[in-house]
């Protein structure tokens, strides 16, 4: 994908997240539906294609965007992130070489520091990351996308 297409996609994603955050605020319902959909396998988890969980701007993607906006805007501490999102799909300690790689590959809000909490959208292919410090404070959040 060209640089222009990546930048355009990122801009559109940002506008959608901003719009979603402004007009939709039923966070408890979104969190419940997210908990349900994260259990549904799709193409990136070895099952057949499922538009609700696999498609760009599918239901799971939109839920994650709204919950991401809420989490970032409220600067939720780690304990509140875990209540809202559930257990992460993966946690990387700050000193893990994979964490350093993910930090470079992610479009961040804030300055990442500390361990990374990963929530998969489409398996490890595309995921949402939260960086939390030793005190459990949210330092950064962002999407790690493969952009293919």
Buried (B, 14 or more C-beta within 10 A) or exposed (E): EEEEEEEEBBEEBEEBBEEBBEEBEEBEEBBEBBEEBBEBEBBBBEEEEBEBBBBBEBBBBBBBBBBBBBBBEEEBBBEBBBEBBEEBBBEBEBEEEEBBEBBEBBBBBBEBBBBBBBBBBBBBBBBBBBBBBEEBBBBBBBBBBEEE
